[in-house]
């Protein structure tokens, strides 16, 4: 079975600083990987997805993620954090007919 | 506007009182799914449906039922709710993509916060 591990349930950065949210997955086959963002009291919105076309994936709102097969990782980054980035970020891997999610990382942005 | 709607958004009920949470999508998606979200556990899939009259269990199906009589609707039924079903519930839908339906983005509803006393 597939699983997803997100290191750090809470991450705090200063406005303008680099954002790095970690995601590691277990998969016996080439995976499809996703990052979703969840703003307070809202549903989830797709940030970006990896489907084997390119290892560096660019998403919305300036986020990107790099797929590293050797490390089974798909970490999410943004060069400069903005206050509006404060939200919960969820990494997910596709497995058969479902998405398997990590536990999520809450990003706090300090002014 | 393309969207997934859920009703109700908030519900407080008592143990054993049957309830239904409705989910509807207007994007003609074949695939629909229900998740529950609990602190520290992320989202866990309850049930999913590949098309009308085709449903299957996810990771945490105990205590839930679903039906898919129409393509646009996928209600979640709790026949006898218990306090451990207190959670935030999300419905989602997506297009199918051949043999790998989860290749495509899933569109999520706004969530239903359920409290069972």
HADDOCK unambig.tbl for C-alpha pairs under 7 A between the chains (distance, minus, plus):
assign (segid A and resid 32 and name CA) (segid B and resid 103 and name CA) 6.63 0.50 0.50
assign (segid A and resid 42 and name CA) (segid B and resid 110 and name CA) 5.14 0.50 0.50
assign (segid A and resid 43 and name CA) (segid B and resid 108 and name CA) 5.65 0.50 0.50
assign (segid A and resid 43 and name CA) (segid B and resid 109 and name CA) 5.59 0.50 0.50
assign (segid A and resid 43 and name CA) (segid B and resid 110 and name CA) 4.27 0.50 0.50
assign (segid A and resid 43 and name CA) (segid B and resid 111 and name CA) 6.04 0.50 0.50
assign (segid A and resid 44 and name CA) (segid B and resid 108 and name CA) 5.74 0.50 0.50
assign (segid A and resid 46 and name CA) (segid B and resid 105 and name CA) 6.79 0.50 0.50
assign (segid A and resid 94 and name CA) (segid B and resid 102 and name CA) 5.96 0.50 0.50
assign (segid A and resid 97 and name CA) (segid B and resid 101 and name CA) 6.34 0.50 0.50
assign (segid A and resid 97 and name CA) (segid B and resid 102 and name CA) 6.37 0.50 0.50
assign (segid A and resid 98 and name CA) (segid B and resid 102 and name CA) 6.36 0.50 0.50
assign (segid A and resid 99 and name CA) (segid B and resid 102 and name CA) 6.89 0.50 0.50
assign (segid A and resid 101 and name CA) (segid B and resid 42 and name CA) 6.04 0.50 0.50
assign (segid A and resid 101 and name CA) (segid B and resid 43 and name CA) 5.75 0.50 0.50
assign (segid A and resid 102 and name CA) (segid B and resid 42 and name CA) 5.62 0.50 0.50
assign (segid A and resid 103 and name CA) (segid B and resid 40 and name CA) 5.34 0.50 0.50
assign (segid A and resid 103 and name CA) (segid B and resid 41 and name CA) 4.69 0.50 0.50
assign (segid A and resid 103 and name CA) (segid B and resid 42 and name CA) 3.81 0.50 0.50
assign (segid A and resid 104 and name CA) (segid B and resid 42 and name CA) 5.69 0.50 0.50
